[in-house]
Amino acid sequence: MDEDKELIERIEQLAHEEHALFDKESRGEASTKERARLKEIEGELESCYDLLRARRARRSGRRGSRRRR
């Protein structure tokens, strides 16, 4: 949905950054700061996905209540 567009774009940005850092980490090239950033991204992604699920559940609930009327 349009109202989720910004959130989905943020998720995509974070996932791209996470992927790049994972690549560096897998080659043993990630700094301590970059490893810390990976942890931050993990938390941010979790929060974004939680918000996205909550928004979708709310919309789904509203549609379901309209059908019951």
Stockholm file with secondary structure:
# STOCKHOLM 1.0

chainA/1-69         MDEDKELIERIEQLAHEEHALFDKESRGEASTKERARLKEIEGELESCYDLLRARRARRSGRRGSRRRR
#=GR chainA/1-69 SS CGGGHHHHHHHHHHHHHHHHHHHHHHTTCCCHHHHHHHHHHHHHHHHHHHHHHHHHHHHHHHHHHHHHC
#=GC SS_cons        CGGGHHHHHHHHHHHHHHHHHHHHHHTTCCCHHHHHHHHHHHHHHHHHHHHHHHHHHHHHHHHHHHHHC
//
